[in-house]
Amino acid sequence: MPWNPTLYNQFKSVRFLPFFDLSAMIQQTTPMKSIDLGCGTGEQTALLVEKFEQATFVGIDASSEMLEQAYPLGSDRLTFTQQTIEAFTQTEESWDLIFSNAALQWSDDHRTLFPKLIEKLNPGGQFVVQMPCQAENILNQLLDDLADTVSFKEKLGGWNRKTTVLPLDDYAQLMFEAGLSDLQLSQRVYPLIADSHETLYSFIAGSALIPYMERLKEEDKPLFIEAFKAKIATAFSTLPALYAFKRILLYGRKSN
């Protein structure tokens, strides 16, 4: 089940709010060689190019479906390439800005990954990252619980994608030990008001549900979706419902 840009962007008004908060943390420097890890459709990367007129940007993403929409946004200061974040850590280039909005939660072992990313900063370079607090978000919890039930655990071959996102205190320590200063770390809630259970389902169907659907047989997918929607209806018994979507925002600057 590949990424569906249309479904993902159905909730653009909510998904863009943390991006705007995150981008406001960036301090303009000249020059500013920048990379956007997990750029998706490239729309947000293009907004960064407009905001920081002295910067150049490269957007990378593993999804060809997302990048099909990103490539037309390219310019003399903005290029896109298909690459995983893990492959990026093996490259030799260094950067003045490493930016990532809602992407690093897909990568494993943050205790190893984050120092590797920070190593790629030039002196004075900025590390600016946002991720959902998956362990605290109700829809992620429901998905995790469903995958661990006896019937679906067998259908998934025992697989379940446990969150890789660490507690906020752990990121503070990782960033400090990696040589970042001017640390700014916060957790924020971005409410989604849902008039229906289908809205809540669609919100997570465009992201966290994808790897589960990839692993299920075709005949098992409708059963999983039906069971997941039933869990959502039970958890959000009153409509309209407020879904308190929690995210963490991280900022640090590498010492000169």
N, C-alpha and C positions, 0 to 999 in steps of 0.2 A: 504494500500500500504506500505509494509515493506521497510526498508532501503535496498538498492541494493549496496553492496560493489563494484561490478564491475563498475557500472555507476559512483559511487562517486570517485573511484580511476582513472577514465578515465582522470582526470585533476590533477593527482598527482604532476606533475611538478610545477603547480601553487599553489596547496594547501600545498605543503611542504615548500615553501619559508618562510612564516611567522612562521612555526614551527621551522625552523633553526634559524631565528632571535630571536625567543622567548627563545629557549633553550640556546642560547649564553648568555642570561641574568642571568642564574642560576650560583650561586657561590657554588663550591664544599665544603661541610662540612663533617666531620666524627664524628659519623655516620650520615646517611641521610635517614631517613624513609620517603618514598615518595609515593604520590598517584597521578594518572592521571585521572582526572574527564572527562568522555566522551571519553574514549580511542579508540573507534571505532574498527578497525581491529587489533589494538595493534602494528602495525608496527612502529609507532612513539615512543610508549612506549619502545619497544625493543631497539630503537636507543638511548634512554636516558639511558637505562641500560648499553649499551656498552660505552657510553661517561663517565658516572659517576660510576667508578668501585667500589667505597666504598658504593654505595647506594643500597637500596632495593626498589622495586616498586610494587604497586598494581594498576591495571587498572580496572576501573569500567565503565560500559556502560549499557544503558537500552535495547539496540538492540541485540536480540539473533542472528540475521543474521550477524551482525558485529563480535560478539564474537566467532562465529564458526570459523572464520579465525584467531582470536587472541589466542585461547587456545593452539594451537600447538607451539606458540612462548614462552610459559611459561618455567621458569627455577627455580633454587633455589633462584634467586633474583628477580623473576618476576612472579606474579600470576594475574589472571583475575577473575572477578566475575560480575554477572549481578545485577545491582543495579541502581536506579535513583539517581540523584544528590540530590533531595529533601530527599530521604531516608538516604543518606549519612550524611546529616546535623543532623540527629537524633541519630547517633552513638556516642560512648563514646571515641573512640581513638583520639589521637593527633598526629601531623605530623611535620616533619622538612621541608617538601616541599609539597605544594599543587600546582599542575600544571594542566592547562586546556587549550587545544588548539582547538578553534572553536567548543565549546560545550555549554558554559553557556548562549549563546543567545537563547537556547531552554527552558531555565528556566524563570519563571515569577518573578516579584517583586524583582529586584536586590537590592533595598534599604533595603530589609529585608534579602535577601539571602547572600549578600556579608559579612555583619558582622557575620553571622552564620558560614560561611566558615572560615573567618579569626580567629574566636574564636578557631578553631581546630588546630591552629599552636602552636607548642612548642616555648618557648622563643628563639629568633634568627631565627625562621623558615621563609621560603620564600614563597611568594604568587606570582605566575607567570601565567598570563592569557592573552589569545588572543581571540578576537571576531570580526566578521565582523561588519562594521558600516552600518547596514541594512537600516536605514532611509536615508542614502546618496547614496546607491548603486542603480543604475538605474534599474537593473532587479528586485530587491525587490520592488521598487516603482511601476513598471509596474504591478507586481503581485498584489500588494495592490490595485491599481486603478481598475484592472479587477474584483477583488472580490467585490468591492463596486459598480459596475454597477448594474442597476436594475435587469437585467435578471439573473445574477449569484449570486447576493445577496440573491435572493429568493431561488435559488437552493442550496445555502450553509446554508440556514436557518438563514441568518443574520450574520453568523460567518465570521470573518476575523482575521488573526493572525497579529495584530499590533506588531511592534518590541518592545522588552523589553530592548534593549540596550540603555543606557543612554548617555548623552553628556560626553565628556572626563573630563570636569571640575567636574562633579558630582562624577565620580569614584575617582578623586583625593581627594575630600572632604570625601567620604565614607571611603577610605583607611586610611586617616589621622586620622579620628575620631575613627577608629577601632584599632588604635595603631601601624600602620605601619610607618616605616621610610625608608630612602634611596629610596624614591619614584622615579620611572622612568615611565613616561606615554607618549605615542606617538601615532600618527596616521600615517599610511604608506599606500602607494598605490602599489598594486601588479597587473601590467597590464596583461590582457589576450588578446592575438591577435587572433581574430576569422576570419577564411576564409569564414564562412557561418553563416546564422542565426540559423541553426540547432545546431551548436557548442555552441552558446550562450544559446539556449534552454536547451541543454543537461547539461550545466554547472550548471544551477539552478534546473533542474529536479531531480538531485541526492541529493538535500538538501531541500531548502525552499519550493519547489512545493509539497513535499510529504504530509504534513497535509491537503492541499486542496484536493488532489486526494482521500485521505482517507474519506473525508466527502461527496464527490459527488457520485451520483448514477452512475452505470456503463454506462447508456445511455448518461449521461451528461459529462462524462470525455473527450470524443473526442471533444466536442464542446468547452470546456474550454481550452484544449490544442491548438486547432485551433485558438481561439481568442487570446490566449497568444502569439502564434507564430506571429500572425499578428501585435500585438503591438510591438514585438521585431523588426520585419522587418521595421516598421515605425520609431522606435527610432534610429535604426542603418541602415540608408538608404544607406550608402556607405560601400562597402566591399573591402578589409579586414577591419574589425573594431577593434578599441581598446576599451576594457572594463576596465575601471579604478576601480578595485576592492579594496575598502578601508577597512582597518582593524585597530583596536586599540590594542596596546600591553601595558600591565600593569605589573609592578613589585613593590614589597614592601617587607620589612623585619620587622618581629615583634620585638619590643624592648625586650631586655633581662630583 
